Amino acid sequence: MAHALIALGSNLGDRATLLQEAVASLAGSAGVRLIRHSSWVETAPIGGPAGQQPFLNGAVVVETSLEPEALHALLLDLERRAGRQRERRWGPRTLDLDLLLYDDCVRQTPKLHIPHPRLALRRFVLAPAAEVAPEMRHPQIGWTIRQLLDHLDHAVPYFAIAASSAAVAEWLADFASQAAGCRLIADPLAGLPPVHAAVGAANLAQAPPLEQARLRTPAIDRRTWPDPLCPAVSSFWIEQHLAEALTRNTPQPEFVHTAWQGVVEHVMPPKLLVVYTTPEMHAHPALAPPAWPKLLELACRPGLGPILWIHGAPPDEAAAEILAAIDGMQVTLPQR
């Protein structure tokens, strides 16, 4: 028997009744046993059209003999029976049921992503989930639900954007800074030649990426961070330089990693990392920067924290995703 974590939400009709009926229907389904459910919490809508009513959200943990696809199909059927209509993404809905975790399963198909790709980015999901399943662990990030919620509560609101196009990353960071009221961290490398020459480097083939990193680290040095409560966004992720150094010097990764630790010892880790592959480079991977595959590999390491992966969406859709993620990490409305 597997344990599954499921999120519930509603902002149309009699929200509490719809959610309670969904829990009862789920508990009465073959192959499903309800273990516990959270209290309901009222939250502001995230993303989607303006003018929506507040949501009522919660979470349940179930024990199930159903495979992930069958459990997901059951959730979709319960939504349909509650009158859910999918007319617009992030639009109002009578019932929303999301399969967040299924033991330590990692699965990506056209119809189902486990873990849920935005689980770690949504306070309105993590808060009730932490009430019922604080020790369930995100199998990719490596953190428990409680740790993910603590991260949202205590991490400095710094958002780093790594895109396969530097120009698009700059546009997204500028857009996010204005739309979300974030401080824009100006890129110290803007206007400099693509490769910054290193003087007196022990290994010139490795030094340029690390020297570029040294130019960027003062902008995100946690010792001189101006206001830990003010959100900030940068058009770069500092580890892009590590990816480039490792790509250029794969025979000597130990040297690169040792040197790297001295460069980034005091940098501020992002509360959220955005990794965006533009439509052109998603369709034609050979057009991506040489270090892009290594960067994707580095971003997959457990323990880095929440990551918003955006592969192939148009820039305006990517911008909407980023804003929704930033909003979703904020504080919920008071519980009713």
N, C-alpha and C positions, 0 to 999 in steps of 0.2 A: 504494500500500500504506500502511495506517495502522499506527501503533504504539499498542498498548493495554497498560495496566498492570492486573494482576489480582492480587487478594489471595486467599490460600488459608488455611484453618483447619480444625482437627479436634480434637475432645475425646472421641471415642468410638472404641473398637476400637484397632487397631494404627495409631496416628495417623501415624507416619512413613511406613509403607507406603502408607496411603491417600493421603497427600499426594504421594508419589513416583509412584504410579500415576496420579494426576490430572495431574501434569506430563507424564508420558509420553503419556497419552491426548490431552492438549491439543496436544502437539508433533506427534502423529501424525494430527491432524484435518486434513481438506481445507481449504485456504485459511488455514492457520495455520503460522507458523514461529517456533519458540522462539528467542529471542535470549539471554536469561540468566534464571537463577532465583537466589533468595537462599538463605542458610542458614535453618534452622528455628530459631525462638525460642519458648520456652515462656512463656506468660503466664497470668495469673489471669483467670477468666471475668468479663465486664463485664455488669451487668444480669442479667435473667432469674432463674430459680428458684435457690434456694440449694442447696449441696451438689454442684455440678457439678465435674467433673475439670478440671484445667488444660488449656488449649488449646496446640496446636502451630501456629504461624503462619508464613507466609512470603509471598513475592510473586514474580511472574514478569512479564517484559516479552515481548510477542510482536509479530511483524509479521503483519498479516492483510489479506486481501482481502475479508473478511466485513464487512457493514454492522453497526453496533452492535447492532441487534435480533437479527441472526442469531448474532453472537458471544455475546450474552447467552443466547439459546436454547440454544446449545451448552453453556454453563456449567451451565445448569439441568439439561440432560440428563446431564451428567457427575455432578452431585450425585445425581440420581435413581438412576443406575446404581451409585453407591457406597452406596445405602441411606438417603439423606437423607430424613427425615420431618419435615414442618413442623407439629408439634403445638402448639408454644408459641413465641411470639416470644422470641428470645435464649436459647432452650433448647439442650440438648446436641445435637450433630450429628456425624455421621460425616464429612461434608465440607461445607465452606462455600466457595463461589467467588463473589467480588464483582468486578464490572467497575468499576474505580476511575476510570480515565481512558481516553479514546479520542481521541488527538491533542488538539486544542483544541475538541472537540465539546462543546456544551452542549445537552442534550436532556432534557425532562421530559414523560413520558407516564405513563398509569396503571400501566404495567408496568416502565418503565425510567427511572432518573434518572442522568444523566451531567453532571458528575462525581458520584461517589457522595456523597450528602448528609452522611455522617459521616466522610469521608476525613480531613479536617483535625482531627478531634477524637479520633483513636484512635492512641495511641502504638504499640500492638501492630500496627497497619497501617503507620504511617509509618516505623517503624524498619527492617523488611525492605524496604519500598518504596524507602527512601533508599539501601539497599545496591545495588539494581539500576537505579534510575532517578532519581538525585539531581537531575537537571536538567529532568526533566519538570515542566511548569508547570500549576498549577491555573488554568484559564481564567477563573474568576470572581474568585477572591481575588487572582490575579496573582503569587503566590509559587511558587517551585519546591518540590519535595518536601523537599529539604534545608532550605530556609528554614522550611517548616512544622514540621519536626522540631526545628530550632534554637529556634523559638518555644516549643514545648512544653518544651524543656530550660531556657530562660533567662528567659522572661517571668514577671513577678510573678503569682502565682495569684489574680488578681482577676476575678470573674465578674459581669457586669452583665446585669440582666434588664430588658428593655423589653417591656411588655405593653400591649395595647389597653385594658386595665382597670387602673387604678392599684391598686385593692383586690386584684385577683388577683396583680399583680406583688409586692405586699407579702407576700401569703400564700406565694407561691413562694419568695421570698427567705428568709423566716423558716423555711420547711420545709427548704430547701437548707442553710441555716446549721446547723440542728440535725442533719440526717441525714448531711451530709458533713463536719461539724466545721469549718465556716467561720465566720470572724468576720462578724457581721452589721453592715453599714454602715447606721446609722440615717439615715433620710431627714430632712435638716434642714428640709424643707418640710412635714413631717407636722404637721397641726394649723393650718397657716397658711391664710389665704384662698386661693382658686384663683389669684387674680392678685395678686402682690405689687406694691404701688405704688412707682414709681420717682420719686425726688425730683431735680429738676434735669436730667432726661434731655433730650437734644437732640431726640429723637423719641419721644414717649410711646407711639405706636402700636407701635414696635419695642422699646421699653425693657422692658416687663414680662417677656417670656420671658428676656431676657438678664439681668435682675436676679434672676430665679429661679435661673438658672444660677450666678450669682455666689454665691448662698446655698448651693448644693450643692457647689461646687468645693472648699471647704476639707476636706470629708469624703473626697475622693479626690485630694488634693494629693500628688503623688509625693515632694515634698520633706519631708513630715511623715509619710510612711507608717510605721506603727509597727513592722511586722515583715515584710520582703519574702518570708519563707518561709512565713508563715501564710496559708492561703487566706482570701479575703474575698469576700462577695457583697453586692451592692446591689440595691435594688428599682427602680432607675432607670438609664437610660443618659443621660449628660449631653447627648448630641446630640438628645435629645427636644426640648430648648429651642431648638436651632437649627432643627429642623423646624417648630416653632411660629412662630418668628420669620419664617422664609421663607414660611410659609403666610399670615401676616398682612400681609407686606410684599413680595409678589412683584414689584412694580414696582421695588424698590430692593435686589436681592440683593447687589450689590457692597458696599453699606453694611453689610448684615447680616454678611456674611462677614468684612469687615475688623474690625468690632466683636467678632465672635465669637473671632477669634484672640487678642485681648487677654484675653478671659475664660478661655479653656481652655488657656492657654500651658503650665501646669504640671500638668494633670490626668493621672492614671494611666490609660493605655489598658487596656482589658480584655483579659485573655488569651483570654476567650471572651465573645462577645456572644450573648445569647439574645433572639430576637425572636419573641414569642408573640401570635398573634391568637386571641382566645377563640372558642369555638364560636358564640356569639350574633353576634359581629361578623364572623366569617368567613361566616356564612350571610346576614347583612344588613350589608353594608359601610357603608351610610348611618348605622348606629348607632355606628360607630367615631369616635374623636375627630377633629376637622377636620384636624389635622396628621398623622394616621396615614399617609395615602398618601405624604406627603413624607418621613416617617421611614423607610418602607420603601425609598424611593428613595435616601436617604442611606446606608442600610445596604448597598445594592448596589454602592457604590463600591469599585473594586479597591484593595487595599492595606490594608484595615481589619483583616485577620486572620480567624481562624475565627469563623464564625457558625452558631449552631444555630437553624434556622428551624422553628417549630412553628405550623402553621396549622390551627385548628379542632379540635384534640384536647381532650378533657376535661382540666380542671386536674390531676387525679391522674395522668393519662398524661403530661402535660407535665412534672410533677414527676419522674416516673420517667426521662423523657428527659434532663432536666437532670442528675440524679444520675449516670446512665450516662455522660454527656459528661464530667462532672468526674472520675469514676473512670477513664475511658478516656484522659485526658490524663496520668495518673500513670505512674510508672516500671514497666516490665515486670519479671517475675521473671527471675533469671539464665538465660542461654542454656545449654541442655544440651549 
